[in-house]
């Protein structure tokens, strides 16, 4: 069964506009721009389209030879399901045994960082894998 169409138009009529109450901006603490008079008086042009040439010249070049390579791993941090399209894909289930004191420490840190213990562990593992491996001395 189809829904009956409304006879309202998309634009308001003069009568409905007259019926609208006045808006008291003081109630919403709307403050005027305190620099507006100075900007108008001095003819200051405000432009924020792109960075200036001077600021671009100050930026240092990136040295890619010293940059660290990141693993192509996407982690979901936080609670709940990831948004549609941001799923990581299939994961394998593993168990880990840790002393009770370590679990308590993990739970406290996860609470402080507003994360789950699982997210904290995944982040720690990925950070460990991304860190440069120490070279072993040959005997």
PyMOL commands that place a pseudoatom at each C-alpha (Angstrom):
pseudoatom trace, name=CA, resn=UNK, resi=1, chain=A, elem=C, hetatm=0, pos=[0.000, 0.000, 0.000]
pseudoatom trace, name=CA, resn=UNK, resi=2, chain=A, elem=C, hetatm=0, pos=[1.447, 3.364, -1.018]
pseudoatom trace, name=CA, resn=UNK, resi=3, chain=A, elem=C, hetatm=0, pos=[1.678, 6.251, 1.363]
pseudoatom trace, name=CA, resn=UNK, resi=4, chain=A, elem=C, hetatm=0, pos=[-0.537, 9.230, 0.586]
pseudoatom trace, name=CA, resn=UNK, resi=5, chain=A, elem=C, hetatm=0, pos=[1.362, 12.221, -0.771]
pseudoatom trace, name=CA, resn=UNK, resi=6, chain=A, elem=C, hetatm=0, pos=[1.543, 15.357, 1.281]
pseudoatom trace, name=CA, resn=UNK, resi=7, chain=A, elem=C, hetatm=0, pos=[0.108, 18.534, -0.242]
pseudoatom trace, name=CA, resn=UNK, resi=8, chain=A, elem=C, hetatm=0, pos=[2.858, 20.651, 1.287]
pseudoatom trace, name=CA, resn=UNK, resi=9, chain=A, elem=C, hetatm=0, pos=[5.233, 22.375, -1.077]
pseudoatom trace, name=CA, resn=UNK, resi=10, chain=A, elem=C, hetatm=0, pos=[8.980, 22.434, -0.564]
pseudoatom trace, name=CA, resn=UNK, resi=11, chain=A, elem=C, hetatm=0, pos=[9.036, 26.224, -0.108]
pseudoatom trace, name=CA, resn=UNK, resi=12, chain=A, elem=C, hetatm=0, pos=[7.206, 27.911, 2.791]
pseudoatom trace, name=CA, resn=UNK, resi=13, chain=A, elem=C, hetatm=0, pos=[4.326, 30.256, 2.073]
pseudoatom trace, name=CA, resn=UNK, resi=14, chain=A, elem=C, hetatm=0, pos=[4.138, 33.895, 3.209]
pseudoatom trace, name=CA, resn=UNK, resi=15, chain=A, elem=C, hetatm=0, pos=[1.509, 32.969, 5.784]
pseudoatom trace, name=CA, resn=UNK, resi=16, chain=A, elem=C, hetatm=0, pos=[3.674, 30.266, 7.393]
pseudoatom trace, name=CA, resn=UNK, resi=17, chain=A, elem=C, hetatm=0, pos=[6.667, 32.617, 7.445]
pseudoatom trace, name=CA, resn=UNK, resi=18, chain=A, elem=C, hetatm=0, pos=[4.595, 35.253, 9.275]
pseudoatom trace, name=CA, resn=UNK, resi=19, chain=A, elem=C, hetatm=0, pos=[3.584, 32.666, 11.856]
pseudoatom trace, name=CA, resn=UNK, resi=20, chain=A, elem=C, hetatm=0, pos=[7.196, 31.857, 12.766]
pseudoatom trace, name=CA, resn=UNK, resi=21, chain=A, elem=C, hetatm=0, pos=[8.242, 33.345, 16.120]
pseudoatom trace, name=CA, resn=UNK, resi=22, chain=A, elem=C, hetatm=0, pos=[11.099, 35.844, 16.310]
pseudoatom trace, name=CA, resn=UNK, resi=23, chain=A, elem=C, hetatm=0, pos=[14.453, 34.396, 17.326]
pseudoatom trace, name=CA, resn=UNK, resi=24, chain=A, elem=C, hetatm=0, pos=[16.129, 35.989, 20.331]
pseudoatom trace, name=CA, resn=UNK, resi=25, chain=A, elem=C, hetatm=0, pos=[19.864, 35.704, 19.584]
pseudoatom trace, name=CA, resn=UNK, resi=26, chain=A, elem=C, hetatm=0, pos=[20.808, 36.998, 23.040]
pseudoatom trace, name=CA, resn=UNK, resi=27, chain=A, elem=C, hetatm=0, pos=[19.341, 33.817, 24.442]
pseudoatom trace, name=CA, resn=UNK, resi=28, chain=A, elem=C, hetatm=0, pos=[21.889, 31.778, 22.457]
pseudoatom trace, name=CA, resn=UNK, resi=29, chain=A, elem=C, hetatm=0, pos=[24.862, 33.942, 23.436]
pseudoatom trace, name=CA, resn=UNK, resi=30, chain=A, elem=C, hetatm=0, pos=[25.633, 34.886, 19.818]
pseudoatom trace, name=CA, resn=UNK, resi=31, chain=A, elem=C, hetatm=0, pos=[28.451, 37.426, 19.968]
pseudoatom trace, name=CA, resn=UNK, resi=32, chain=A, elem=C, hetatm=0, pos=[29.417, 39.718, 17.117]
pseudoatom trace, name=CA, resn=UNK, resi=33, chain=A, elem=C, hetatm=0, pos=[32.886, 39.416, 15.608]
pseudoatom trace, name=CA, resn=UNK, resi=34, chain=A, elem=C, hetatm=0, pos=[34.979, 41.856, 17.618]
pseudoatom trace, name=CA, resn=UNK, resi=35, chain=A, elem=C, hetatm=0, pos=[37.423, 42.346, 14.735]
pseudoatom trace, name=CA, resn=UNK, resi=36, chain=A, elem=C, hetatm=0, pos=[34.821, 43.054, 12.040]
pseudoatom trace, name=CA, resn=UNK, resi=37, chain=A, elem=C, hetatm=0, pos=[35.070, 46.869, 12.327]
pseudoatom trace, name=CA, resn=UNK, resi=38, chain=A, elem=C, hetatm=0, pos=[38.878, 46.802, 12.146]
pseudoatom trace, name=CA, resn=UNK, resi=39, chain=A, elem=C, hetatm=0, pos=[38.857, 44.427, 9.160]
pseudoatom trace, name=CA, resn=UNK, resi=40, chain=A, elem=C, hetatm=0, pos=[36.383, 46.674, 7.339]
pseudoatom trace, name=CA, resn=UNK, resi=41, chain=A, elem=C, hetatm=0, pos=[38.201, 49.905, 8.295]
pseudoatom trace, name=CA, resn=UNK, resi=42, chain=A, elem=C, hetatm=0, pos=[41.678, 48.706, 7.288]
pseudoatom trace, name=CA, resn=UNK, resi=43, chain=A, elem=C, hetatm=0, pos=[40.494, 46.817, 4.215]
pseudoatom trace, name=CA, resn=UNK, resi=44, chain=A, elem=C, hetatm=0, pos=[42.080, 43.554, 5.331]
pseudoatom trace, name=CA, resn=UNK, resi=45, chain=A, elem=C, hetatm=0, pos=[41.428, 40.727, 2.882]
pseudoatom trace, name=CA, resn=UNK, resi=46, chain=A, elem=C, hetatm=0, pos=[40.919, 37.347, 4.529]
pseudoatom trace, name=CA, resn=UNK, resi=47, chain=A, elem=C, hetatm=0, pos=[41.961, 34.463, 2.276]
pseudoatom trace, name=CA, resn=UNK, resi=48, chain=A, elem=C, hetatm=0, pos=[42.373, 30.847, 3.377]
pseudoatom trace, name=CA, resn=UNK, resi=49, chain=A, elem=C, hetatm=0, pos=[42.330, 28.987, 0.069]
pseudoatom trace, name=CA, resn=UNK, resi=50, chain=A, elem=C, hetatm=0, pos=[45.851, 27.576, 0.156]
pseudoatom trace, name=CA, resn=UNK, resi=51, chain=A, elem=C, hetatm=0, pos=[49.139, 27.927, 2.018]
pseudoatom trace, name=CA, resn=UNK, resi=52, chain=A, elem=C, hetatm=0, pos=[51.336, 30.851, 1.082]
pseudoatom trace, name=CA, resn=UNK, resi=53, chain=A, elem=C, hetatm=0, pos=[54.521, 30.412, -0.928]
pseudoatom trace, name=CA, resn=UNK, resi=54, chain=A, elem=C, hetatm=0, pos=[56.565, 31.490, 2.104]
pseudoatom trace, name=CA, resn=UNK, resi=55, chain=A, elem=C, hetatm=0, pos=[55.035, 28.811, 4.343]
pseudoatom trace, name=CA, resn=UNK, resi=56, chain=A, elem=C, hetatm=0, pos=[55.579, 26.175, 1.654]
pseudoatom trace, name=CA, resn=UNK, resi=57, chain=A, elem=C, hetatm=0, pos=[59.228, 27.224, 1.342]
pseudoatom trace, name=CA, resn=UNK, resi=58, chain=A, elem=C, hetatm=0, pos=[59.691, 26.791, 5.112]
pseudoatom trace, name=CA, resn=UNK, resi=59, chain=A, elem=C, hetatm=0, pos=[58.533, 23.173, 5.038]
pseudoatom trace, name=CA, resn=UNK, resi=60, chain=A, elem=C, hetatm=0, pos=[61.440, 20.725, 5.012]
pseudoatom trace, name=CA, resn=UNK, resi=61, chain=A, elem=C, hetatm=0, pos=[61.681, 18.061, 2.336]
pseudoatom trace, name=CA, resn=UNK, resi=62, chain=A, elem=C, hetatm=0, pos=[60.904, 14.524, 3.418]
pseudoatom trace, name=CA, resn=UNK, resi=63, chain=A, elem=C, hetatm=0, pos=[63.853, 12.145, 3.490]
pseudoatom trace, name=CA, resn=UNK, resi=64, chain=A, elem=C, hetatm=0, pos=[62.327, 8.832, 2.425]
pseudoatom trace, name=CA, resn=UNK, resi=65, chain=A, elem=C, hetatm=0, pos=[65.576, 6.949, 2.948]
pseudoatom trace, name=CA, resn=UNK, resi=66, chain=A, elem=C, hetatm=0, pos=[65.170, 7.202, 6.728]
pseudoatom trace, name=CA, resn=UNK, resi=67, chain=A, elem=C, hetatm=0, pos=[61.390, 6.705, 6.793]
pseudoatom trace, name=CA, resn=UNK, resi=68, chain=A, elem=C, hetatm=0, pos=[60.072, 3.555, 8.419]
pseudoatom trace, name=CA, resn=UNK, resi=69, chain=A, elem=C, hetatm=0, pos=[58.033, 1.163, 6.334]
pseudoatom trace, name=CA, resn=UNK, resi=70, chain=A, elem=C, hetatm=0, pos=[54.655, 0.457, 7.871]
pseudoatom trace, name=CA, resn=UNK, resi=71, chain=A, elem=C, hetatm=0, pos=[52.970, -2.914, 7.702]
pseudoatom trace, name=CA, resn=UNK, resi=72, chain=A, elem=C, hetatm=0, pos=[49.779, -2.911, 5.664]
pseudoatom trace, name=CA, resn=UNK, resi=73, chain=A, elem=C, hetatm=0, pos=[47.671, -3.686, 8.722]
pseudoatom trace, name=CA, resn=UNK, resi=74, chain=A, elem=C, hetatm=0, pos=[44.435, -1.965, 9.599]
pseudoatom trace, name=CA, resn=UNK, resi=75, chain=A, elem=C, hetatm=0, pos=[43.323, -2.213, 13.197]
pseudoatom trace, name=CA, resn=UNK, resi=76, chain=A, elem=C, hetatm=0, pos=[39.972, -1.351, 14.624]
pseudoatom trace, name=CA, resn=UNK, resi=77, chain=A, elem=C, hetatm=0, pos=[40.459, 0.401, 17.932]
pseudoatom trace, name=CA, resn=UNK, resi=78, chain=A, elem=C, hetatm=0, pos=[37.483, 0.812, 20.199]
pseudoatom trace, name=CA, resn=UNK, resi=79, chain=A, elem=C, hetatm=0, pos=[34.316, -1.043, 20.923]
pseudoatom trace, name=CA, resn=UNK, resi=80, chain=A, elem=C, hetatm=0, pos=[31.678, -2.407, 18.573]
pseudoatom trace, name=CA, resn=UNK, resi=81, chain=A, elem=C, hetatm=0, pos=[31.608, -3.476, 14.954]
pseudoatom trace, name=CA, resn=UNK, resi=82, chain=A, elem=C, hetatm=0, pos=[33.608, -1.465, 12.434]
pseudoatom trace, name=CA, resn=UNK, resi=83, chain=A, elem=C, hetatm=0, pos=[31.664, 0.784, 10.038]
pseudoatom trace, name=CA, resn=UNK, resi=84, chain=A, elem=C, hetatm=0, pos=[30.563, -0.814, 6.773]
pseudoatom trace, name=CA, resn=UNK, resi=85, chain=A, elem=C, hetatm=0, pos=[33.406, -0.873, 4.278]
pseudoatom trace, name=CA, resn=UNK, resi=86, chain=A, elem=C, hetatm=0, pos=[36.101, -0.691, 6.969]
pseudoatom trace, name=CA, resn=UNK, resi=87, chain=A, elem=C, hetatm=0, pos=[36.063, -4.352, 7.951]
pseudoatom trace, name=CA, resn=UNK, resi=88, chain=A, elem=C, hetatm=0, pos=[39.524, -5.860, 8.246]
pseudoatom trace, name=CA, resn=UNK, resi=89, chain=A, elem=C, hetatm=0, pos=[38.595, -9.248, 6.860]
pseudoatom trace, name=CA, resn=UNK, resi=90, chain=A, elem=C, hetatm=0, pos=[38.829, -12.714, 8.313]
pseudoatom trace, name=CA, resn=UNK, resi=91, chain=A, elem=C, hetatm=0, pos=[40.944, -13.129, 11.428]
pseudoatom trace, name=CA, resn=UNK, resi=92, chain=A, elem=C, hetatm=0, pos=[42.164, -16.234, 13.174]
pseudoatom trace, name=CA, resn=UNK, resi=93, chain=A, elem=C, hetatm=0, pos=[41.346, -16.961, 16.801]
pseudoatom trace, name=CA, resn=UNK, resi=94, chain=A, elem=C, hetatm=0, pos=[44.307, -17.543, 19.127]
pseudoatom trace, name=CA, resn=UNK, resi=95, chain=A, elem=C, hetatm=0, pos=[44.538, -17.803, 22.880]
pseudoatom trace, name=CA, resn=UNK, resi=96, chain=A, elem=C, hetatm=0, pos=[47.228, -16.340, 25.068]
pseudoatom trace, name=CA, resn=UNK, resi=97, chain=A, elem=C, hetatm=0, pos=[48.075, -17.210, 28.658]
pseudoatom trace, name=CA, resn=UNK, resi=98, chain=A, elem=C, hetatm=0, pos=[49.344, -14.405, 30.846]
pseudoatom trace, name=CA, resn=UNK, resi=99, chain=A, elem=C, hetatm=0, pos=[49.711, -14.100, 34.625]
pseudoatom trace, name=CA, resn=UNK, resi=100, chain=A, elem=C, hetatm=0, pos=[46.756, -12.525, 36.457]
pseudoatom trace, name=CA, resn=UNK, resi=101, chain=A, elem=C, hetatm=0, pos=[48.826, -9.465, 37.394]
pseudoatom trace, name=CA, resn=UNK, resi=102, chain=A, elem=C, hetatm=0, pos=[49.576, -8.812, 33.704]
pseudoatom trace, name=CA, resn=UNK, resi=103, chain=A, elem=C, hetatm=0, pos=[45.881, -9.101, 32.816]
pseudoatom trace, name=CA, resn=UNK, resi=104, chain=A, elem=C, hetatm=0, pos=[44.997, -6.610, 35.570]
pseudoatom trace, name=CA, resn=UNK, resi=105, chain=A, elem=C, hetatm=0, pos=[47.619, -4.177, 34.276]
pseudoatom trace, name=CA, resn=UNK, resi=106, chain=A, elem=C, hetatm=0, pos=[46.275, -4.569, 30.737]
pseudoatom trace, name=CA, resn=UNK, resi=107, chain=A, elem=C, hetatm=0, pos=[42.711, -3.957, 31.921]
pseudoatom trace, name=CA, resn=UNK, resi=108, chain=A, elem=C, hetatm=0, pos=[43.723, -0.803, 33.817]
pseudoatom trace, name=CA, resn=UNK, resi=109, chain=A, elem=C, hetatm=0, pos=[45.635, 0.616, 30.861]
pseudoatom trace, name=CA, resn=UNK, resi=110, chain=A, elem=C, hetatm=0, pos=[42.825, -0.235, 28.436]
pseudoatom trace, name=CA, resn=UNK, resi=111, chain=A, elem=C, hetatm=0, pos=[40.336, 1.542, 30.706]
pseudoatom trace, name=CA, resn=UNK, resi=112, chain=A, elem=C, hetatm=0, pos=[42.589, 4.621, 30.904]
pseudoatom trace, name=CA, resn=UNK, resi=113, chain=A, elem=C, hetatm=0, pos=[42.897, 4.719, 27.102]
pseudoatom trace, name=CA, resn=UNK, resi=114, chain=A, elem=C, hetatm=0, pos=[39.157, 4.021, 26.550]
pseudoatom trace, name=CA, resn=UNK, resi=115, chain=A, elem=C, hetatm=0, pos=[39.918, 0.799, 24.673]
pseudoatom trace, name=CA, resn=UNK, resi=116, chain=A, elem=C, hetatm=0, pos=[39.160, -2.853, 25.063]
pseudoatom trace, name=CA, resn=UNK, resi=117, chain=A, elem=C, hetatm=0, pos=[41.896, -5.208, 26.257]
pseudoatom trace, name=CA, resn=UNK, resi=118, chain=A, elem=C, hetatm=0, pos=[41.685, -6.984, 22.907]
pseudoatom trace, name=CA, resn=UNK, resi=119, chain=A, elem=C, hetatm=0, pos=[42.291, -3.711, 21.000]
pseudoatom trace, name=CA, resn=UNK, resi=120, chain=A, elem=C, hetatm=0, pos=[45.191, -2.870, 23.285]
pseudoatom trace, name=CA, resn=UNK, resi=121, chain=A, elem=C, hetatm=0, pos=[46.814, -6.259, 22.683]
pseudoatom trace, name=CA, resn=UNK, resi=122, chain=A, elem=C, hetatm=0, pos=[46.376, -5.995, 18.905]
pseudoatom trace, name=CA, resn=UNK, resi=123, chain=A, elem=C, hetatm=0, pos=[47.894, -2.501, 18.918]
pseudoatom trace, name=CA, resn=UNK, resi=124, chain=A, elem=C, hetatm=0, pos=[50.839, -3.700, 21.016]
pseudoatom trace, name=CA, resn=UNK, resi=125, chain=A, elem=C, hetatm=0, pos=[51.508, -6.636, 18.680]
pseudoatom trace, name=CA, resn=UNK, resi=126, chain=A, elem=C, hetatm=0, pos=[51.395, -4.469, 15.535]
pseudoatom trace, name=CA, resn=UNK, resi=127, chain=A, elem=C, hetatm=0, pos=[53.657, -1.834, 17.137]
pseudoatom trace, name=CA, resn=UNK, resi=128, chain=A, elem=C, hetatm=0, pos=[56.104, -4.580, 18.054]
pseudoatom trace, name=CA, resn=UNK, resi=129, chain=A, elem=C, hetatm=0, pos=[56.092, -5.930, 14.487]
pseudoatom trace, name=CA, resn=UNK, resi=130, chain=A, elem=C, hetatm=0, pos=[56.609, -2.446, 13.045]
pseudoatom trace, name=CA, resn=UNK, resi=131, chain=A, elem=C, hetatm=0, pos=[59.582, -1.646, 15.292]
pseudoatom trace, name=CA, resn=UNK, resi=132, chain=A, elem=C, hetatm=0, pos=[62.996, -2.295, 13.764]
pseudoatom trace, name=CA, resn=UNK, resi=133, chain=A, elem=C, hetatm=0, pos=[64.336, -5.709, 14.701]
pseudoatom trace, name=CA, resn=UNK, resi=134, chain=A, elem=C, hetatm=0, pos=[67.514, -5.652, 16.805]
pseudoatom trace, name=CA, resn=UNK, resi=135, chain=A, elem=C, hetatm=0, pos=[70.520, -7.165, 15.071]
pseudoatom trace, name=CA, resn=UNK, resi=136, chain=A, elem=C, hetatm=0, pos=[71.975, -10.213, 16.739]
pseudoatom trace, name=CA, resn=UNK, resi=137, chain=A, elem=C, hetatm=0, pos=[75.680, -10.451, 17.260]
pseudoatom trace, name=CA, resn=UNK, resi=138, chain=A, elem=C, hetatm=0, pos=[77.200, -13.372, 15.435]
pseudoatom trace, name=CA, resn=UNK, resi=139, chain=A, elem=C, hetatm=0, pos=[79.358, -15.633, 17.587]
for i in range(1, 139): cmd.bond("trace and resi %d" % i, "trace and resi %d" % (i + 1))
show_as sticks, trace
zoom trace
